Amino acid sequence: MHIIITDECVNCGACEAINPKIFSVDTNLAKVNSKYIKGNEQDCIDAALICPVNAIWIDDISN
């Protein structure tokens, strides 16, 4: 699974609330810690669905 945070990110923290190991909010954009994605794919999907500005894109769900 490959996750992209787009420039539309408004640092709301919704993704970080779902799984702070994967997502962390920075001063500009949320960041993804890809080493924690495996085994937590559903959290990534949930974060993408809950993002209020659709700034989380899952580029490849098969990996």
SEFILUM-576794 format. One record per residue (C-alpha): residue in one letter; x, y, z. Coordinates in steps of 0.02 Angstrom, whole numbers, padded with zeros to 5 digits, always signed. Layout:
<pts>
AXYZ
...
</pts>
This chain:
<pts>
M+00000+00000+00000
H+00068+00170-00049
I-00007+00326+00030
I+00009+00504-00033
I-00036+00661+00066
T-00081+00799-00056
D-00057+00986-00037
E-00241+01002+00011
C-00198+00940+00187
V-00256+01065+00319
N-00172+00981+00469
C-00336+00941+00553
G-00265+00787+00640
A-00405+00667+00593
C-00284+00543+00516
E-00167+00552+00665
A-00314+00517+00781
I-00349+00355+00687
N-00170+00291+00697
P-00031+00403+00763
K+00102+00273+00718
I+00061+00292+00533
F+00008+00475+00524
S+00086+00625+00608
V+00035+00806+00585
D+00175+00926+00543
T+00169+01113+00526
N+00131+01101+00340
L+00063+00929+00295
A+00025+00765+00379
K+00164+00640+00357
V+00156+00452+00330
N+00271+00330+00419
S+00265+00189+00292
K+00348+00060+00405
Y+00186+00045+00505
I+00067+00026+00357
K+00081-00164+00342
G-00048-00241+00458
N-00139-00075+00478
E-00210-00057+00303
Q-00387-00032+00366
D-00330+00117+00470
C-00256+00193+00312
I-00419+00169+00218
D-00518+00240+00364
A-00403+00392+00371
A-00427+00423+00185
L-00615+00410+00204
I-00625+00526+00354
C-00507+00661+00287
P-00617+00817+00272
V-00523+00882+00119
N-00484+00715+00034
A-00297+00744+00051
I-00253+00561+00080
W-00234+00457-00077
I-00202+00271-00077
D-00101+00245-00235
D-00078+00057-00229
I-00190-00046-00116
S-00112-00213-00166
N+00060-00183-00087
</pts>
